[in-house]
């Protein structure tokens, strides 16, 4: 079900997602908050490694491109 690559990428995106979530909560910024929450949970729903990386990178870059 889960491969080693899926677990490693999930851990990376989860760590960065938790940092975005905490930042968004402290600053009351909606985009980093939602992006962080999505980065927590995408490894549970996306099993294809390539799609996981693509979606993860999109949500990593989103708070930097769309600033309030």
MDAnalysis code that builds the backbone (N, CA, C; Angstrom):
import MDAnalysis as mda
import numpy as np

u = mda.Universe.empty(204, n_residues=68, atom_resindex=np.repeat(np.arange(68), 3), trajectory=True)
u.add_TopologyAttr("name", ["N", "CA", "C"] * 68)
u.add_TopologyAttr("resid", np.arange(1, 69))
u.add_TopologyAttr("resname", ["UNK", "UNK", "UNK", "UNK", "UNK", "UNK", "UNK", "UNK", "UNK", "UNK", "UNK", "UNK", "UNK", "UNK", "UNK", "UNK", "UNK", "UNK", "UNK", "UNK", "UNK", "UNK", "UNK", "UNK", "UNK", "UNK", "UNK", "UNK", "UNK", "UNK", "UNK", "UNK", "UNK", "UNK", "UNK", "UNK", "UNK", "UNK", "UNK", "UNK", "UNK", "UNK", "UNK", "UNK", "UNK", "UNK", "UNK", "UNK", "UNK", "UNK", "UNK", "UNK", "UNK", "UNK", "UNK", "UNK", "UNK", "UNK", "UNK", "UNK", "UNK", "UNK", "UNK", "UNK", "UNK", "UNK", "UNK", "UNK"])
u.atoms.positions = np.array([
    [0.818, -1.184, 0.000],
    [0.000, 0.000, 0.000],
    [0.868, 1.256, 0.000],
    [1.698, 1.431, 1.008],
    [2.618, 2.566, 1.038],
    [4.012, 2.079, 0.703],
    [4.679, 2.797, -0.194],
    [6.059, 2.475, -0.510],
    [6.965, 3.371, 0.340],
    [8.247, 3.085, 0.288],
    [9.196, 3.890, 1.053],
    [9.222, 5.320, 0.535],
    [9.139, 5.490, -0.783],
    [9.145, 6.834, -1.360],
    [7.911, 7.615, -0.930],
    [6.779, 6.944, -0.877],
    [5.540, 7.597, -0.445],
    [5.643, 8.049, 1.008],
    [6.222, 7.242, 1.841],
    [6.380, 7.612, 3.249],
    [7.348, 8.776, 3.436],
    [8.448, 8.759, 2.680],
    [9.440, 9.839, 2.789],
    [8.856, 11.155, 2.291],
    [8.214, 11.129, 1.104],
    [7.611, 12.357, 0.572],
    [6.483, 12.837, 1.476],
    [5.729, 11.913, 2.021],
    [4.668, 12.290, 2.947],
    [5.204, 12.964, 4.193],
    [6.320, 12.473, 4.690],
    [6.933, 13.080, 5.863],
    [7.463, 14.484, 5.531],
    [8.062, 14.641, 4.368],
    [8.574, 15.956, 3.954],
    [7.431, 16.951, 3.820],
    [6.382, 16.556, 3.081],
    [5.260, 17.470, 2.882],
    [4.511, 17.720, 4.184],
    [4.422, 16.749, 5.043],
    [3.763, 16.934, 6.331],
    [4.506, 17.901, 7.231],
    [5.828, 17.823, 7.222],
    [6.642, 18.730, 8.033],
    [6.508, 20.165, 7.549],
    [6.633, 20.351, 6.253],
    [6.493, 21.696, 5.686],
    [5.062, 22.191, 5.860],
    [4.101, 21.288, 5.703],
    [2.704, 21.661, 5.890],
    [2.410, 22.109, 7.307],
    [3.012, 21.452, 8.285],
    [2.782, 21.873, 9.667],
    [3.381, 23.255, 9.924],
    [4.519, 23.558, 9.302],
    [5.109, 24.890, 9.448],
    [4.214, 25.950, 8.806],
    [3.682, 25.664, 7.615],
    [2.750, 26.591, 6.972],
    [1.496, 26.776, 7.815],
    [0.982, 25.692, 8.373],
    [-0.233, 25.755, 9.182],
    [-0.020, 26.623, 10.416],
    [1.080, 26.429, 11.109],
    [1.378, 27.221, 12.302],
    [1.579, 28.692, 11.943],
    [2.291, 28.945, 10.846],
    [2.503, 30.321, 10.394],
    [1.172, 30.983, 10.044],
    [0.330, 30.265, 9.296],
    [-0.958, 30.810, 8.903],
    [-1.876, 31.065, 10.082],
    [-1.795, 30.214, 11.087],
    [-2.627, 30.392, 12.279],
    [-2.167, 31.596, 13.100],
    [-0.857, 31.764, 13.258],
    [-0.339, 32.884, 14.043],
    [-0.581, 34.219, 13.353],
    [-0.449, 34.242, 12.024],
    [-0.607, 35.478, 11.259],
    [-2.029, 35.705, 10.749],
    [-2.918, 34.779, 11.024],
    [-4.296, 34.817, 10.508],
    [-4.321, 34.942, 8.993],
    [-3.438, 34.199, 8.346],
    [-3.348, 34.193, 6.888],
    [-3.997, 32.914, 6.372],
    [-5.006, 33.061, 5.554],
    [-5.808, 31.929, 5.121],
    [-5.066, 31.010, 4.156],
    [-4.323, 31.567, 3.207],
    [-3.666, 30.744, 2.185],
    [-2.604, 29.820, 2.792],
    [-1.674, 30.305, 3.629],
    [-0.730, 29.362, 4.243],
    [-1.402, 28.349, 5.166],
    [-2.469, 28.756, 5.837],
    [-3.193, 27.856, 6.724],
    [-3.816, 26.698, 5.943],
    [-4.518, 27.016, 4.864],
    [-5.139, 25.976, 4.043],
    [-4.109, 25.135, 3.302],
    [-3.076, 25.786, 2.802],
    [-2.026, 25.053, 2.104],
    [-1.327, 24.074, 3.043],
    [-1.082, 24.498, 4.267],
    [-0.471, 23.617, 5.249],
    [-1.362, 22.440, 5.597],
    [-2.651, 22.690, 5.755],
    [-3.590, 21.608, 6.063],
    [-3.679, 20.616, 4.915],
    [-3.663, 21.111, 3.699],
    [-3.708, 20.217, 2.538],
    [-2.423, 19.409, 2.432],
    [-1.292, 20.045, 2.724],
    [-0.018, 19.311, 2.668],
    [0.058, 18.212, 3.721],
    [-0.643, 18.359, 4.842],
    [-0.712, 17.276, 5.837],
    [-1.321, 16.028, 5.225],
    [-2.453, 16.244, 4.539],
    [-3.329, 15.136, 4.203],
    [-3.175, 14.564, 2.804],
    [-2.459, 15.226, 1.896],
    [-2.364, 14.682, 0.540],
    [-1.666, 13.323, 0.470],
    [-0.713, 13.006, 1.322],
    [-0.114, 11.663, 1.213],
    [-1.093, 10.529, 1.510],
    [-2.158, 10.815, 2.250],
    [-3.151, 9.787, 2.553],
    [-4.071, 9.506, 1.374],
    [-4.243, 10.476, 0.498],
    [-5.199, 10.348, -0.586],
    [-4.575, 10.109, -1.950],
    [-3.302, 10.449, -2.121],
    [-2.630, 10.279, -3.409],
    [-1.557, 9.203, -3.246],
    [-1.717, 8.103, -3.969],
    [-0.761, 7.003, -3.828],
    [0.298, 7.007, -4.925],
    [0.037, 7.688, -6.028],
    [1.011, 7.774, -7.113],
    [2.092, 8.782, -6.726],
    [3.340, 8.367, -6.750],
    [4.447, 9.207, -6.274],
    [4.594, 10.467, -7.116],
    [4.484, 10.330, -8.427],
    [4.663, 11.492, -9.308],
    [3.562, 12.523, -9.046],
    [2.317, 12.072, -8.926],
    [1.219, 13.000, -8.633],
    [1.375, 13.621, -7.250],
    [1.858, 12.844, -6.304],
    [2.079, 13.355, -4.953],
    [3.097, 14.495, -4.977],
    [4.160, 14.314, -5.705],
    [5.201, 15.348, -5.786],
    [4.682, 16.585, -6.506],
    [3.945, 16.395, -7.605],
    [3.423, 17.533, -8.363],
    [2.432, 18.341, -7.522],
    [1.487, 17.665, -6.901],
    [0.494, 18.363, -6.068],
    [1.173, 18.996, -4.861],
    [2.135, 18.308, -4.272],
    [2.862, 18.858, -3.132],
    [3.622, 20.119, -3.480],
    [4.275, 20.131, -4.629],
    [5.025, 21.315, -5.047],
    [4.074, 22.478, -5.337],
    [2.915, 22.176, -5.915],
    [1.935, 23.237, -6.175],
    [1.515, 23.897, -4.868],
    [1.217, 23.095, -3.853],
    [0.787, 23.673, -2.582],
    [1.949, 24.235, -1.771],
    [3.172, 23.876, -2.099],
    [4.328, 24.516, -1.471],
    [4.559, 25.911, -2.034],
    [4.338, 26.077, -3.314],
    [4.604, 27.345, -3.984],
    [3.436, 28.320, -3.837],
    [2.238, 27.809, -3.658],
    [1.035, 28.638, -3.604],
    [1.117, 29.789, -2.597],
    [1.540, 29.583, -1.355],
    [1.602, 30.726, -0.420],
    [2.588, 31.817, -0.845],
    [3.608, 31.462, -1.611],
    [4.572, 32.458, -2.054],
    [4.060, 33.242, -3.260],
    [3.247, 32.608, -4.094],
    [2.706, 33.288, -5.259],
    [1.495, 34.138, -4.931],
    [0.663, 33.677, -4.007],
    [-0.563, 34.367, -3.664],
    [-0.446, 34.909, -2.243],
    [0.043, 36.130, -2.143],
    [0.230, 36.731, -0.839],
    [-0.878, 37.721, -0.573],
    [-1.326, 37.782, 0.665],
    [-2.444, 38.677, 1.034],
    [-1.982, 40.093, 1.120],
])
